[in-house]
């Protein structure tokens, strides 16, 4: 693919593609067709996901209705209680949550939700957006099943401007009405196999879904296009290790597509390496690689960057993307990304569009990623040890909420 063809793909998929939606399926079919045009046969593989349809979501504070969106999969309830803003999770603040509807900063992660439950909160409010932006968008969020573990209290999301007003006015009493239908739906992975000379394979991943406000050009149609470019480079060319390309569904909902794939232990035994692409090819920003592997791979990639004239910052860490479930199953994984400064490339909002992307930078990033993949795929023996170091395992435990970060 040349740079124009890649930009055409961005333009043809400029729509919201949330996990489990008809639009996600539409994009999956598009990817499958792109593979077919290269003479490759990809398969759409569904997997179950929690879904919900909001019937009513109302937040009233001191008798005034505040624009909001109800949390999907947070059950149905009606609750009135004192309003409380939880500024921190110290021993002085958490006990004050008891019997209150609590507003928090940031995302509702596992430990923050457990703190709310353990300290007796009866409802929650989150907020997003930016007070400096003209819009008053509100993201559609969900109470993820691994967060709630079946213990649900009602919650809503509001815009940051509304959140500031609630504090400025000294809000005292809040009421949440949340009604929804919850059911099991389907999301989809798109899987393409390119067999090699041996049964073992390298798995390449990128998610193609978006959040509810975003066209997801940068995050992460760019990675999905990157996989197409790498696959195209191998058409008709022999390679030692097999290649399995997975366009993952529902990454934005908690890495659900990669987690679903990684449940097959027998299949995972033959995977020697995961190469994940999440956000490449933007106009601004620096190229990075995050290795959930032995430290030796960080040096290999640094040297390769110098050899190819590609500036790249490499670290040994856990990246918040589809590489993580592979590393958690013992498969060494590396995520590549081009990270734009926040004022030149934002994600999970209406500003993530094709305007952030560069066809020329996409081509340059894909050229490097293709060269890296070719070296791994044609190695006499995969040079990356199939072992996850203890320091990386510790970070995986924290990321996957099995252990709380002491910091």
C-alpha positions as CSV (number, residue, x, y, z in Angstrom):
1,X,0.0,0.0,0.0
2,X,1.2,3.5,-0.8
3,X,0.5,6.5,1.4
4,X,-2.6,7.6,-0.5
5,X,-4.1,4.1,-0.3
6,X,-3.6,4.2,3.5
7,X,-5.2,7.6,3.8
8,X,-8.1,6.3,1.8
9,X,-8.7,3.6,4.3
10,X,-8.8,6.2,7.1
11,X,-11.4,8.1,5.1
12,X,-13.5,5.0,4.4
13,X,-13.7,4.1,8.1
14,X,-14.3,7.5,9.6
15,X,-17.0,6.5,12.0
16,X,-17.5,5.3,15.6
17,X,-16.8,1.6,16.0
18,X,-17.5,0.6,19.6
19,X,-17.0,-3.0,20.7
20,X,-20.0,-5.2,20.0
21,X,-21.7,-2.7,17.7
22,X,-22.9,-3.1,14.1
23,X,-20.3,-0.6,13.1
24,X,-17.6,-2.8,14.6
25,X,-18.8,-5.6,12.5
26,X,-18.9,-3.3,9.4
27,X,-15.2,-2.5,9.9
28,X,-14.4,-6.2,10.5
29,X,-15.9,-7.0,7.2
30,X,-14.0,-4.2,5.6
31,X,-10.7,-5.6,6.9
32,X,-11.6,-9.1,5.7
33,X,-12.3,-7.7,2.2
34,X,-8.9,-5.8,2.2
35,X,-7.2,-9.1,2.9
36,X,-9.2,-10.8,0.1
37,X,-8.0,-8.1,-2.3
38,X,-4.4,-9.2,-1.5
39,X,-5.3,-12.8,-2.1
40,X,-5.4,-13.6,1.6
41,X,-8.3,-15.3,3.4
42,X,-9.2,-13.8,6.8
43,X,-11.9,-15.0,9.1
44,X,-14.2,-13.1,11.4
45,X,-14.3,-14.9,14.8
46,X,-17.0,-13.7,17.2
47,X,-16.7,-13.9,21.0
48,X,-19.3,-13.0,23.7
49,X,-19.3,-9.5,25.4
50,X,-21.6,-7.9,27.9
51,X,-23.9,-5.4,26.3
52,X,-26.5,-2.9,27.6
53,X,-29.1,-0.5,26.3
54,X,-29.8,2.5,28.5
55,X,-33.5,3.3,28.9
56,X,-33.1,6.2,31.3
57,X,-30.2,8.0,32.9
58,X,-30.9,11.1,35.0
59,X,-28.7,13.0,37.4
60,X,-30.3,15.6,39.6
61,X,-28.2,17.7,42.0
62,X,-29.9,20.0,44.4
63,X,-33.0,19.9,42.2
64,X,-31.2,20.8,39.0
65,X,-30.8,18.2,36.2
66,X,-27.2,17.7,35.0
67,X,-26.5,16.4,31.5
68,X,-25.1,12.9,31.9
69,X,-24.8,9.4,30.4
70,X,-25.5,6.3,32.5
71,X,-22.9,3.7,33.0
72,X,-23.6,0.6,30.9
73,X,-23.8,-2.7,32.8
74,X,-24.2,-0.9,36.1
75,X,-27.6,-2.2,36.7
76,X,-30.9,-0.4,37.2
77,X,-31.6,1.6,40.4
78,X,-32.9,4.9,41.8
79,X,-31.0,6.4,44.6
80,X,-31.0,9.8,46.5
81,X,-28.1,10.6,48.8
82,X,-25.7,13.4,50.0
83,X,-23.2,14.4,47.3
84,X,-19.5,14.0,48.1
85,X,-16.4,14.8,46.0
86,X,-13.7,12.3,46.7
87,X,-10.5,14.3,46.1
88,X,-8.1,11.5,47.2
89,X,-8.2,7.9,48.5
90,X,-6.6,8.7,51.9
91,X,-7.8,7.2,55.2
92,X,-9.2,10.7,56.0
93,X,-11.3,10.8,52.8
94,X,-12.6,7.3,52.0
95,X,-14.7,6.8,55.2
96,X,-16.7,9.9,54.2
97,X,-18.1,8.0,51.2
98,X,-20.6,6.0,53.4
99,X,-24.2,6.5,52.3
100,X,-23.2,9.0,49.6
101,X,-23.2,9.5,45.9
102,X,-19.5,10.0,45.2
103,X,-17.9,12.0,42.4
104,X,-14.3,10.9,41.5
105,X,-11.5,12.2,39.3
106,X,-10.4,10.1,36.4
107,X,-11.5,6.6,35.3
108,X,-13.4,4.2,37.5
109,X,-10.8,1.5,37.8
110,X,-10.9,-1.7,39.8
111,X,-9.3,-0.5,43.0
112,X,-11.2,2.8,43.0
113,X,-14.5,1.0,42.6
114,X,-13.6,-1.4,45.4
115,X,-12.8,1.6,47.6
116,X,-16.2,3.0,46.9
117,X,-17.9,-0.3,47.7
118,X,-15.8,-1.0,50.8
119,X,-16.6,2.4,52.2
120,X,-20.4,2.3,51.6
121,X,-20.9,4.5,48.6
122,X,-24.4,4.1,47.1
123,X,-23.7,5.7,43.7
124,X,-20.9,7.3,41.7
125,X,-20.3,10.1,39.3
126,X,-17.3,10.4,36.9
127,X,-16.4,13.1,34.5
128,X,-14.4,13.6,31.3
129,X,-13.7,16.2,28.6
130,X,-11.7,19.3,29.0
131,X,-12.7,22.7,30.4
132,X,-10.7,24.4,27.6
133,X,-12.5,22.7,24.8
134,X,-15.6,24.3,23.2
135,X,-17.6,21.0,23.2
136,X,-19.5,19.5,26.1
137,X,-19.2,15.9,25.0
138,X,-19.9,13.1,27.5
139,X,-18.3,9.7,26.9
140,X,-20.4,6.6,27.1
141,X,-18.7,4.5,29.8
142,X,-19.4,1.1,31.3
143,X,-18.9,-0.7,34.6
144,X,-16.7,-3.5,33.4
145,X,-17.5,-7.0,34.7
146,X,-14.0,-7.5,36.0
147,X,-14.4,-4.3,38.0
148,X,-17.9,-4.9,39.4
149,X,-17.6,-8.7,39.9
150,X,-21.4,-8.7,40.2
151,X,-21.6,-5.9,42.8
152,X,-23.3,-3.0,41.2
153,X,-24.2,0.5,42.3
154,X,-25.6,3.1,39.8
155,X,-23.3,5.5,38.1
156,X,-23.3,8.3,35.5
157,X,-20.6,10.2,33.6
158,X,-20.8,14.0,33.1
159,X,-18.7,16.7,31.3
160,X,-15.8,18.3,33.2
161,X,-17.5,21.7,33.0
162,X,-20.5,20.3,34.9
163,X,-18.2,18.7,37.5
164,X,-16.5,22.0,38.2
165,X,-19.9,23.7,38.6
166,X,-21.1,21.1,41.1
167,X,-18.1,21.9,43.3
168,X,-18.3,25.6,42.8
169,X,-21.9,25.7,43.9
170,X,-21.3,23.6,47.0
171,X,-23.7,20.8,45.9
172,X,-25.4,18.9,48.8
173,X,-27.8,16.3,47.5
174,X,-27.8,14.1,44.4
175,X,-30.2,11.7,42.8
176,X,-29.4,9.1,40.2
177,X,-32.0,7.3,38.1
178,X,-30.6,4.5,36.0
179,X,-32.6,2.0,34.0
180,X,-31.2,-0.3,31.3
181,X,-31.5,-3.7,29.6
182,X,-28.4,-5.8,30.0
183,X,-27.7,-8.8,27.7
184,X,-24.9,-10.8,26.1
185,X,-23.8,-9.7,22.6
186,X,-20.9,-10.4,20.3
187,X,-17.7,-8.6,19.4
188,X,-15.3,-9.9,16.7
189,X,-11.6,-10.6,16.1
190,X,-10.5,-10.8,12.5
191,X,-7.8,-13.5,12.1
192,X,-5.5,-14.1,9.1
193,X,-3.0,-17.0,9.0
194,X,0.1,-17.0,6.8
195,X,1.7,-20.4,7.5
196,X,5.5,-20.7,7.8
197,X,7.9,-23.6,7.5
198,X,7.4,-24.6,11.2
199,X,4.3,-24.9,13.4
200,X,5.3,-22.1,15.7
201,X,4.1,-18.7,14.9
202,X,4.4,-15.0,15.5
203,X,1.2,-13.3,16.3
204,X,0.7,-9.6,15.2
205,X,-2.1,-7.6,16.8
206,X,-3.9,-4.3,16.5
207,X,-7.3,-3.3,17.7
208,X,-9.8,-1.7,15.3
209,X,-12.6,-0.6,17.6
210,X,-13.0,2.9,18.9
211,X,-14.5,4.7,21.9
212,X,-18.0,6.1,21.8
213,X,-17.0,9.7,20.9
214,X,-14.2,8.9,18.5
215,X,-13.6,7.9,14.9
216,X,-10.5,6.3,16.2
217,X,-8.2,7.1,13.3
218,X,-5.1,7.4,15.4
219,X,-6.3,5.0,18.1
220,X,-6.3,2.6,16.5
221,X,-7.2,2.3,12.8
222,X,-3.6,3.3,12.3
223,X,-2.5,0.0,13.9
224,X,-5.1,-1.9,11.9
225,X,-3.7,-0.4,8.6
226,X,-0.2,-1.2,9.8
227,X,-1.1,-4.9,10.0
228,X,-2.5,-4.8,6.5
229,X,0.8,-3.2,5.3
230,X,2.9,-5.9,7.0
231,X,0.7,-8.7,5.7
232,X,1.0,-7.3,2.2
233,X,4.8,-7.4,2.4
234,X,4.8,-11.2,3.0
235,X,2.4,-12.1,0.2
236,X,4.1,-14.7,-2.0
237,X,7.3,-14.8,0.1
238,X,8.3,-17.8,2.2
239,X,9.1,-17.3,5.9
240,X,10.3,-19.7,8.6
241,X,7.8,-18.9,11.4
242,X,4.1,-18.7,10.7
243,X,2.4,-15.3,11.0
244,X,-1.0,-14.9,12.5
245,X,-2.6,-11.4,12.2
246,X,-5.3,-10.6,14.7
247,X,-7.4,-7.4,14.3
248,X,-8.8,-7.3,17.9
249,X,-12.3,-6.3,18.7
250,X,-13.3,-4.5,21.9
251,X,-9.8,-3.4,23.1
252,X,-11.3,-0.2,24.3
253,X,-13.6,-2.1,26.6
254,X,-10.8,-3.8,28.4
255,X,-8.7,-5.8,25.9
256,X,-11.6,-8.2,25.4
257,X,-10.6,-9.4,21.9
258,X,-7.0,-10.3,22.9
259,X,-8.2,-11.8,26.2
260,X,-10.7,-14.0,24.3
261,X,-8.0,-15.2,21.9
262,X,-5.5,-15.9,24.7
263,X,-7.9,-18.3,26.5
264,X,-7.0,-21.1,24.1
265,X,-4.0,-22.6,26.0
266,X,-3.1,-25.1,23.2
267,X,-2.9,-22.4,20.6
268,X,-0.9,-20.2,22.8
269,X,1.8,-22.9,23.3
270,X,2.9,-22.4,19.6
271,X,3.1,-18.6,19.8
272,X,6.7,-17.4,20.2
273,X,6.2,-13.7,20.0
274,X,3.5,-11.0,19.9
275,X,4.1,-7.8,18.0
276,X,1.3,-5.3,18.8
277,X,0.6,-2.0,17.0
278,X,-1.3,0.7,18.9
279,X,-1.3,4.2,17.5
280,X,1.3,4.8,14.7
281,X,1.7,7.1,11.8
282,X,0.5,10.4,13.4
283,X,1.9,13.7,12.1
284,X,3.7,14.6,15.3
285,X,5.4,12.7,18.1
286,X,8.1,10.1,18.8
287,X,8.2,6.4,18.1
288,X,8.3,4.0,21.0
289,X,8.6,0.3,21.7
290,X,7.5,-1.2,25.0
291,X,8.8,-4.7,25.6
292,X,7.1,-7.1,28.0
293,X,10.0,-9.4,27.5
294,X,13.6,-10.0,28.6
295,X,15.6,-6.8,28.6
296,X,17.8,-8.0,25.6
297,X,15.0,-7.2,23.2
298,X,15.1,-3.5,24.1
299,X,18.8,-3.4,23.0
300,X,18.0,-5.3,19.8
301,X,15.3,-2.7,18.8
302,X,17.5,0.2,19.8
303,X,20.3,-1.1,17.6
304,X,17.9,-1.7,14.7
305,X,16.6,1.8,15.0
306,X,20.1,3.2,14.7
307,X,20.8,0.9,11.8
308,X,17.7,2.0,9.9
309,X,17.8,5.7,10.9
310,X,14.6,5.4,12.9
311,X,14.5,7.3,16.1
312,X,12.9,5.1,18.7
313,X,12.6,5.1,22.5
314,X,12.5,1.6,24.0
315,X,11.6,0.4,27.5
316,X,10.9,-2.8,29.3
317,X,7.4,-2.4,30.7
318,X,3.7,-3.2,30.3
319,X,1.8,-1.3,27.7
320,X,-1.9,-0.7,28.0
321,X,-3.0,-2.6,24.9
322,X,-3.5,-6.0,23.4
323,X,0.1,-7.1,24.0
324,X,-0.7,-7.5,27.7
325,X,-2.9,-10.6,27.6
326,X,-0.2,-12.4,25.6
327,X,2.6,-11.4,28.0
328,X,0.3,-12.6,30.9
329,X,0.1,-16.0,29.2
330,X,3.9,-16.2,28.9
331,X,4.3,-15.0,25.3
332,X,6.9,-12.3,25.0
333,X,5.2,-9.2,23.6
334,X,6.3,-5.8,22.3
335,X,4.0,-2.9,21.5
336,X,5.0,-0.2,19.0
337,X,3.4,3.3,19.0
338,X,4.0,6.8,17.9
339,X,3.1,9.1,20.7
340,X,2.0,12.6,19.9
341,X,2.1,15.4,22.4
342,X,-1.4,16.0,23.9
343,X,-1.8,19.3,22.1
344,X,-1.2,17.7,18.7
345,X,-2.9,14.4,19.0
346,X,-5.6,13.4,21.5
347,X,-7.6,10.1,21.7
348,X,-10.9,8.9,23.0
349,X,-12.7,12.0,21.9
350,X,-14.1,13.7,18.8
351,X,-10.7,15.1,17.8
352,X,-9.2,11.7,16.9
353,X,-9.8,11.9,13.2
354,X,-7.8,11.5,10.0
355,X,-6.6,15.0,10.4
356,X,-4.0,13.7,12.9
357,X,-2.6,11.2,10.4
358,X,0.2,11.3,7.9
359,X,0.4,8.9,5.0
360,X,4.1,9.4,4.7
361,X,4.7,8.8,8.4
362,X,2.5,5.7,8.2
363,X,4.6,4.3,5.4
364,X,7.8,5.0,7.3
365,X,6.5,3.4,10.5
366,X,5.2,0.4,8.6
367,X,8.6,0.0,6.8
368,X,10.4,-0.3,10.2
369,X,7.8,-2.7,11.6
370,X,7.9,-4.8,8.5
371,X,11.7,-5.1,8.7
372,X,11.5,-6.1,12.4
373,X,8.8,-8.7,11.6
374,X,10.8,-10.1,8.7
375,X,13.8,-10.6,10.9
376,X,11.8,-12.4,13.6
377,X,9.8,-14.4,11.0
378,X,12.9,-15.6,9.2
379,X,15.1,-16.2,12.2
380,X,16.7,-19.7,12.5
381,X,15.5,-19.6,16.1
382,X,13.3,-16.8,17.5
383,X,15.9,-14.7,19.4
384,X,13.5,-13.6,22.1
385,X,13.4,-15.9,25.1
386,X,10.0,-17.3,25.8
387,X,10.0,-16.2,29.4
388,X,8.5,-13.2,31.2
389,X,10.9,-11.7,33.7
390,X,9.8,-11.3,37.3
391,X,9.8,-7.5,37.2
392,X,7.5,-7.6,34.2
393,X,5.3,-10.2,35.9
394,X,4.9,-7.8,38.9
395,X,3.8,-5.0,36.6
396,X,1.3,-7.4,34.9
397,X,-0.2,-8.3,38.3
398,X,-0.7,-4.6,39.0
399,X,-2.1,-3.8,35.6
400,X,-4.5,-6.7,35.7
401,X,-5.7,-5.8,39.2
402,X,-4.3,-8.9,40.9
403,X,-2.1,-6.7,43.1
404,X,-2.5,-3.1,44.2
405,X,0.2,-0.6,43.3
406,X,1.8,0.5,46.5
407,X,2.5,3.9,44.9
